[in-house]
């Protein structure tokens, strides 16, 4: 056994032990694109099994391209490996022009049907925290209208929609009009959307950079949380200086209190898939196996914090 394979085997065993049944309902999701590893869904499944992840991202484009026989075989392989679906990305532009939105809505039924056929039930996306020309109220109304339509279509296909707010001050002050960038504001938008299948994509990074606390997390119910992202923040920067595209992998610095974050969500019964999305240049410069080993070890360390 090589040193590399020994490290991988150790990470697999530790990860599985760290998230043993009874400790948490959350699953460690492998999203290869989020950590700079190029992989199609079958490769992601192999990586997840090798490195000890418990769920993988659902790629609606790949799923839509699969014949029924091929999909059935793949789902059997997932089951045999003990791996389930995490969250899928929302495959359309709802932030730009009405023409782009309508184009996306015309294509979304095929993608949603592919997710339903595969048994994937979670879709997540993010909101831009500022706009050059729309005031907060104008942007709020546009988002509510568009996301209501998206949520209705996804709901017809058995999917939930998770929405992520972007917290750093360095993000929501970059344009003329600030928009949703906190949990309270996102809760107001979700209420205005008015669909029961809409909830949060909760990210430790945005929770921290928006200045939120454990008390804010305690206002959530398990059904409010569609998916989760787990990241740490660079040390030596004031809160208002943190930049969205310069993050750290979980537990790298201890700036974000991940034990508080994970234990609070676990204590309320959260069952969401949890992925690492660090926007970290050194991680993206690594060879695929090194990046996977690094993220697996970081996720294992984070999940080991769950009491």
Secondary structure, 3 states (H helix, E strand, C coil): CCHHHHHHHHHHHHHHHHCCCCCCCCEEEECHHHHCCCCCHHHHHHHHHHHCCCEECCCHHHHHCCCHHHHHHHHHHHHHHCCEECCEECCCCCCCCHHHHHHHHHHHHHHHHHHHHHCCCEEEEECCCEECCCCHHHHHHHHHHHHHHHHHHHHHCCCEEEEECCCCHHHHCCCCEECCCCHHHHHHHHHHHCCCCEEEEEEHHHHHHCCCCHHHHCCCCHHHEEEEEECEECCCCCHHHCCCCCEECCCCCCCCCHHHHHHHHHHCCCCCEEEECCCCHHHHCCCHHHHHHHHHHHHHHHHCCCC
